[in-house]
Amino acid sequence: MGACVATHRQSSDLKLVPPTAAMQHPAPGTSTSTAASPDVNVIIVGGVAGGASTAARLRRLTETASIKVFEKSGYVSFANCGLPYYIGGEVSQWDKLQVTNPEKLYGRFNLDIQVLKEVVAIDRTAKTVAVKDVTSGKTESHKYDHLVLSVGCEPIVPKGIPGITRPGHFTLKSMEDTAAVEDHLSSVHPVKIVVCGGGFIGLEIA
C-alpha cells in the first residue's frame, strides 16, 4: 500500500459582504493609525508566519489596541519547513515544530490568540466577522476597526482522479497533516510513496 502527499496550494475563500460606497474610502482627515485610539479593535484572520508576526509587530507599534487573532487550526505558529524533517525523524520532538503558542504570545505581547476558530464571513459595512468554533460548530460575531487577512492557502487536491479520496492519500501543510502522515507511515509501512508537487515541502518530504 502506498501513500500520496500533495503539496501544491491554492487560496482559501471567505464570504465577503460588499461595503457601502461610503466605506470604501476614509473620510478626509480620518486617521488610519491604530495608535490613535486606545479603544481600537484589530482582528487578524489567520496565524502562523503572516498573522502571528503581524500581531506582534502591531503590538510594538501600539500598547493600547485590542488585537485578536483567529486561527482555524490548533496551532498559531509552527515551522512548516520542519514538517518533513519531523516525519523523517530528524526532528524528534513534536513541540520543537511549534515556534510559540497562545499563552506565550499573551504573556509577552498581550495578544488574544484563539485557535480552532474559523472566520466564515466578513461584513465590511457593519465591520464584523462571523467566527465559528471548529470544535462546537457555534458561531459568534466580533467587531473590528481594522481587519487583516492572513488566511494563507490550501493544498491543491486534483479532482477527477479515481481513488484520490481513498485512505492513504494526504496533503502536507499543517501540523494536523503531519500527524496524519506520520500515523499512516508508522502503522501501514507503505512500500511505495508518491509525492505530488515540488517546492521546499515536496522536495524535502521526498
C-alpha positions in Angstrom: 0.0 0.0 0.0 1.4 3.4 -0.9 0.9 7.0 0.4 0.3 10.1 -1.7 1.2 13.5 -0.4 0.1 16.7 -2.3 2.0 19.9 -1.6 0.8 22.4 -4.2 -1.6 25.0 -2.8 -4.5 27.3 -3.7 -6.0 30.3 -2.0 -8.8 29.9 0.6 -12.1 31.8 0.2 -14.1 33.8 2.7 -17.6 35.1 2.2 -17.4 38.9 1.9 -20.4 41.2 2.4 -19.8 44.2 0.0 -19.2 47.5 1.7 -21.3 50.6 1.1 -19.9 53.3 -1.1 -19.2 55.5 1.9 -17.0 52.9 3.5 -14.7 52.2 0.5 -12.6 55.3 1.3 -11.9 57.0 4.6 -13.4 60.5 5.2 -11.0 63.4 4.7 -8.8 63.9 7.7 -9.6 60.5 9.2 -6.5 58.8 10.7 -5.9 55.1 10.0 -3.3 54.7 12.7 -4.0 52.0 15.3 -2.2 54.1 17.9 -4.7 57.0 17.5 -7.3 55.5 19.9 -6.9 53.3 23.0 -10.2 51.6 22.1 -9.3 50.4 18.6 -10.0 46.8 17.8 -7.8 44.9 15.4 -8.7 41.4 14.1 -6.3 39.2 12.3 -7.7 36.3 10.3 -5.1 33.5 10.3 -1.9 32.9 12.3 1.4 31.2 11.5 4.1 33.4 9.8 1.9 36.1 8.4 -0.8 36.6 11.1 1.3 36.0 14.2 4.1 38.2 13.0 1.7 41.0 12.1 0.1 40.8 15.6 3.5 41.1 17.3 4.5 44.0 15.1 1.3 45.8 15.8 1.7 45.4 19.5 5.2 47.0 19.2 3.5 50.0 17.5 0.7 50.4 20.0 0.2 49.2 23.5 -3.4 50.2 23.7 -5.1 48.4 20.8 -7.1 45.2 21.3 -5.5 42.7 19.0 -7.2 39.3 18.3 -6.0 36.5 16.1 -8.4 33.8 14.9 -6.7 30.6 13.6 -8.6 27.7 12.1 -6.1 25.0 13.1 -5.0 24.1 16.5 -1.6 25.8 16.2 -1.0 29.5 15.8 2.7 29.4 14.9 4.8 26.5 13.7 7.8 25.8 11.4 6.2 24.5 8.3 9.6 23.9 6.7 10.3 21.5 9.5 7.3 19.2 8.9 9.1 16.9 6.5 12.0 16.6 9.0 9.7 15.5 11.7 8.2 12.8 9.5 11.7 11.7 8.6 12.9 11.6 12.2 15.4 14.4 12.0 13.2 16.4 14.4 12.3 14.0 17.1 10.1 16.2 19.4 6.6 17.4 18.3 7.0 20.5 20.4 10.1 21.5 18.5 7.9 22.3 15.5 6.0 25.0 17.4 7.5 28.4 17.3 5.3 29.7 20.0 1.8 29.3 21.4 -1.2 31.4 22.5 -0.1 31.5 26.2 3.3 32.8 25.4 2.0 35.4 22.9 -0.5 36.6 25.5 2.2 36.8 28.2 4.7 38.7 26.1 2.6 40.8 23.8 -0.9 40.8 25.4 -2.4 39.3 22.3 -5.7 37.5 22.2 -4.9 34.3 20.2 -7.8 32.0 19.6 -7.1 28.7 17.8 -9.7 26.3 16.4 -11.7 29.4 15.4 -12.6 29.9 11.8 -13.7 33.2 10.3 -16.5 32.2 7.9 -17.9 35.6 6.9 -17.0 39.3 6.9 -19.5 42.1 6.9 -17.5 45.2 5.8 -20.4 47.6 6.3 -21.0 46.6 9.9 -17.3 45.9 10.4 -17.9 42.5 12.0 -16.6 39.0 11.4 -18.5 35.7 12.0 -16.3 33.3 13.8 -17.1 29.6 14.1 -15.8 27.4 16.8 -14.3 24.4 14.9 -15.0 22.1 17.9 -18.6 23.0 18.8 -19.8 24.5 15.5 -21.1 27.5 17.3 -20.7 30.9 15.6 -20.3 34.3 17.2 -19.8 37.9 15.9 -16.8 40.1 16.6 -16.5 43.8 15.8 -13.3 45.3 14.3 -11.9 48.7 13.4 -9.1 47.3 11.4 -9.0 43.9 9.7 -6.0 41.9 8.5 -6.5 38.9 6.3 -3.7 36.3 6.5 -5.6 33.2 5.6 -2.8 31.5 3.7 -3.7 28.8 1.2 -4.8 25.2 0.9 -3.1 22.3 -0.9 -4.5 21.6 -4.3 -6.0 18.2 -4.5 -6.5 17.1 -8.1 -10.1 16.3 -8.9 -11.4 13.6 -11.2 -8.6 11.1 -10.4 -10.0 7.7 -9.4 -9.2 6.8 -5.8 -7.9 10.2 -4.9 -10.0 10.2 -1.7 -9.1 6.7 -0.6 -7.2 6.2 2.7 -3.5 6.7 2.3 -3.7 9.9 0.4 -2.7 13.1 2.3 -1.9 16.7 2.0 1.1 18.2 3.9 0.7 21.8 5.0 -0.3 21.8 8.7 0.6 20.2 12.0 -2.5 18.1 11.7 -1.5 16.9 8.2 1.9 15.9 9.6 0.4 13.9 12.4 -1.9 12.1 9.9 1.1 11.2 7.6 3.2 10.0 10.5 0.5 7.8 11.9 -0.1 6.2 8.5 3.6 5.6 7.9 4.1 4.0 11.4 1.0 1.8 11.2 0.9 0.7 7.5 4.6 0.9 6.5 4.0 1.6 2.8 6.4 0.2 0.2 5.9 2.9 -2.5 5.2 6.6 -1.9 4.3 9.2 -4.5 4.8 12.9 -3.8 2.7 15.2 -6.0 4.2 18.7 -6.1 7.6 20.3 -5.5 8.6 23.3 -3.5 10.5 23.0 -0.3 8.0 20.8 1.4 7.6 18.4 -1.5 11.3 18.1 -2.2 12.2 17.6 1.5 9.5 15.0 2.1 10.8 13.1 -0.9 
